[in-house]
Amino acid sequence: MERNNDEDAGNEALHTWLNKRDVSLTSVKMYSDKNIVNILTSFLIAKGVRKAVVCPGSRNVPLVNNMVEAEQIECFPVTDERSAGFYALGMSLRLGEPVVVCVTSGSALLNVAPAMAEAYYRHVPLILVSADRPKAWIDRLDGQTMCQSGALKNCVKSQADLTEYADDDKLAENLSVLTLNRCLNEALGQEQGPAHINVHLDEPLFNFTVSALPHARSIDALAACNDVSDDVRGLIKKFIAADRRLIVIGQLPYSSRQLDITIKQLRKYFVILNEPLSSSYSVPFDKALLNFDSSSSNESIDFLLTMGGTVVSKAIKQYIRSCRIAEHWEINGAGKIHDVSLQQTGILRCSPLVFLTALLDEAAKCKADDKVGMLPFDEAWTKRIDNVQQVVDEYEPPFSQLSAVRELELSLEDMEYDYDVHYANSMAVRLGTLYSQHYIWCNRGINGIEGSLSAAAGFSVVSDSMVFCVIGDLSFFYDQNALWNRNLKGNLRIMLLNNGGGGIFSRLKGLDAQGEGQDAIAGLHITNAKGICEQNDVGYISARSEEEYREGLVHFLTETTSRPMVMEVFTSVADDNAALDGLNKMIIENR
């Protein structure tokens, strides 16, 4: 951010404008005198942007001023750009609409890269608007300049580079209109994704003399039709006719109950392996593969269907890559080939929900004619999963991260309010997939630990439901600036699982024999969150035993507050591993 240059006065002006969110200083809307900023603002409104996360700076003051002035856009200030990107991501996930994150020039842009990469792989319409220096001063040793145009080209779906133009330059204006239409339509199309709009701005920056925004000549793009074609029907019939058939579903955007119900009903006819990152109706297939030895497998699959994004389970990917697969088709709206099995034979451009609905309709028809039913391959998988589910339900782990997540999830089932649950990456989400009976929100696009808390926090700001975030210690402390925010409410509850480091590393074969190097690999520490909570006016509860945990959990789930609450659960890596090992042993003995 621009803190030490000749434009520092702009930061004071920015905070003055942001304060107008609470106190109206004037009834007259005054926009920037820069035509490119005004036309961009109009386009953002025309394309459906209603929320913007704005970061301090001076080069981006014209952009921020316009968003604050526009009554159609609500602005949320976040100082840390990396956190801001994930705040906007969380808002977009909750609202199902595009959200802007606006940053100043220089390295501020690069700080948003992790959130943009996450949005890219999860198809989230996150719109990054960055202010830039004039092109003539880039790479000439001028302050805070770098080549911003195309800097994030590998993690955005579309990008635009805009420059100022004279009021009477109609050709330049038309080119800007065309560029913005192309960029935003691509990002907001059927297969959504993030966009980067970079705006070169000359000084002076702080002239606000325009009383109305220009008209945005928005060129609308209709989504492709999702009718079930003859190709889809033919593929479905071929799948139904296969003897050894399997469906694997990765992470999907949260949709309506329709997907949940469709998957539940399809299980009457087929084996579907999915986690709660795609549907509330999931199965613990990862543990069902506990004894699977990929090196000695000779299992075959006649027809494999895959859809959605990544799966948390590494075991399922090892399993399907070790099998002999006669036919593997992937279903996705973009028609993009991923070849997860290394044996893919086809790609069908269709949304997973449309395809699964058509599959259910055809299966129901075949069932009526006694042409479909559970086959031996299906029954073997179903038995394996049912045995694991029984063990998971019956196993009562000792005090550990596993027991904490189990108790939380069981307690949430009794709550009478609406809630959403976010899990951070690494061990937290793996525990969550064992016990949750609801959809899990998780940054699995690229599986990074950064931004999990910020995404949940941004989600909570625009949500009326209770929002829980279950997070490990490294993820929490890495993203602690998510709590440095005045917009947060009492509906954000954070369960911090603190075992003094990255406990998951102790479960990776080979790393447990690294000696002193393990300290660096696992990020061992003796930090706690109490001070962080106090400085950010966040409620704090801690638990170091089963008794303290259960007592604290009641307050964590039911106490009414105006600010967020953290419940820090202290465990040891040894106890956490023992609890998981006990579960795994019981599964093996019960197979």
Buried (B, 14 or more C-beta within 10 A) or exposed (E): BBEEEEBEEBBEBBEEBBEBEEEEEEEEBBBBBBBBBBBBBBBBBBBEBBBBBBBBBBBBBBBBBBBBBBEBBBBBBBEBBBBBBBBBBBBBBBBEBBBBBBBBBBEBBBBBBBBBBBBBBBBBBBBBBBBBBBEEBBEEEEEBBBEBBEBBEEBBBBBBBBBBBEEEEEEBBEBBBEBBBBBBBBBBBBBBBBBBBBBBBEEEBBEBEBEEBBEBBBEEBEEEEBEBBEEBBEBBEBBBEBEBBBBBBBBBBBBEEEBBBBBBBBBEBBBBBBBBBBBBBBBBBBBBBBEBEBEEBEBEBBBBBBBBBBBBBEBBBBBBBBBEBBBBBBBBBBEEEEEBBEBBBEBBBBBBBBBBBBBBBBBBEBBEEEEBEBBEBBEBBBEBBEBBBEBBEEBEBEBBBBBBBBBBBEBBEEEEEEBBBBBBBBBBBBBBBBBBEBBBBBBBBBBBBBBBBBBBBBBBBBBEEBBBBBBBBBBBBBBBBBBBBEBBBBBBBBBBBBBBBBBBBBBEEEBEEBEEEBEEBBBBBEBBBBEBBEEBEBBBBBBEEBEBBEEBBEEBBEEEBEBBBBBBBBBBBEBBBBBBEBBBEBBEEEE
